[in-house]
Amino acid sequence: MDKSTQHKFSENMLQYLNDSPTAYHAVENAIGMLKSHAFQELKETEQWSLQADGKYFVVKNHSCIIAFTVGDGDLAQEGFRIIGAHTDSPSLKIKPGACMVTPDGYVKLNVEVYGGAILSAWFDRPLAVAGRVIVEQDGRLAERLVRIDKPVCVIPNLCIHFNKECNTNCGYNKQTDILPLLSMKEEGVEKGDYLLNLIQSETGIEKPAILDYELFLYEYQKGIFMGPDEEFTSASRIDNLCMVYAGLSALMESEDGRSKFKVFAAFDHEEVGSATAQGAHSGFLPHTLERISKNLGLTDDACFQAIANSTSISADAAHAVHPNYSDKHDPENRPVLGGGPVIKYSASQRYSTNAFSAAYFMEACRRAQVPYQKYVNRNDIVGGSTIGPALSSLTTIPTVDIGTPVLAMHSIRELGAVADNFYAKEAFRAYYEDGES
Ligand code: ZN
C-alpha cells in the first residue's frame, strides 16, 4: 500500500489528537468533521424525523457521540453495522479546591488521577490545562470548552541526590508526590483565584460567572512522527483517539452514494469503567438504536429483528509485544507494531470476541487487503479490558474486540505505527461497505 497515503492519514490523525486534549474536545472536533460531511445534528431532547439516506449524529454530555447513516433498505433484515471506541484517556484531573499554597510559597494544583495512568511519565513534562467550565449566562447554565494551550505547570522529579533508589524503586504516592507546581505565591491573591485568574485571562470567561469546572492536565508537547523513516507516531491519547479518528474517517469515506445502516459511537469514561450516562455501560447506544428503528416505522418485533441482524466492532488500543519485555506476551499470539489491527481474545470474556465476530472482522481485513494479528493474555497476566463486553451485553449484538497495536499504553506519550492507523481505517471502511454495490 502507498506509504505516502498512510503517512498523510496519520498526519491528519495526529492533528486530531493534538486538537483534542480532552473527551470534550474530541467530541467537538468529531462534530466539526461530521458537519463538514453533511451530517446533521439531532438533539436528544427534540423530536426526530429521520429520512432515508440521511446522515445524523447525537451528542451526550459533550463527551460522547453517536453518528449514523440511514440506509434505504430493510433495517429489520440488514441490521446495524456498529463501530465503538472511547474518547477519554488516563489523565490528571483538577479537584475542587484547586490550589494549595505551601509554607515555602509554592502554589500547587490539587489533582487526582483519572484512569490507569503511568504516573512516572508525567514528571518533568510541561503541562497544559483543558476541559470545560459551566457558567451562568442570562439566567441559564451554559457550557464553555476551555483550552489553555500553554505550559503552565509541571510535576518536578525529586533530585536523585535525595532519592538514590529512583532508578530501581520509583513508587509514587498519589496524594503527595504528583501535585504540579503552578506558580509562586503572590501577595494579595486568594488561594482559590490562581486557577480562576488564569482561566479568565486566557479565555475571557469572567471569574464570577464560573460555577464549576471539569479540567484536566495534558502534555503541552504535541504528537509527532518519529523513527528513521517516520514509521512511528509518538503522542498522547493514541489510546483511544486513533480509533475514534479511524472509525469516523471510515464512516465518512464509506457513506457517499451508499445506503446502509452504519453507526459509529465514541463513549466517555472507558478508563474508569464505563458505568456512566455517557459511558459504554449505559443505555445510550441501545436506546438510540431503538429510537432510530421506531422513527423509521419499524414495529416492536421488527426492532428486535434489526438488533438480531446487527454486528459490532469494539475498537481500542492493543498491546504490541515490547522489545525489552517480550516475555509478557503469550508464546504464540504476538502482535507487533506495523502488523495490522489486533483481534483480542479472552476466555473470561474481558474481550467480547468470539469465533463468529472474529470471522467477520477477518473478512473485512481480507477485503481491505490489510494484515491482522491476534492477541490473548499470558495465562498469568490479567491484562486490560475495553468497551466490548459492555456493548455486547447491553445490546446483545455480537461484538469483536480489536485494536491498533501500541507500546507504552497509558503513558502520557504512547507509541504507534503509521501503517497500523491506516490499516485500521481501511478495515473499518470494508466492514461498513460489506455487501454494498
Ligand atoms: Zn483504551
Boltz pocket constraint, residues with backbone or C-beta under 6 A from the ligand:
constraints:
  - pocket:
      binder: B
      contacts: [[A, 86], [A, 88], [A, 239], [A, 240], [A, 270], [A, 316], [A, 317], [A, 385]]
      max_distance: 6.0
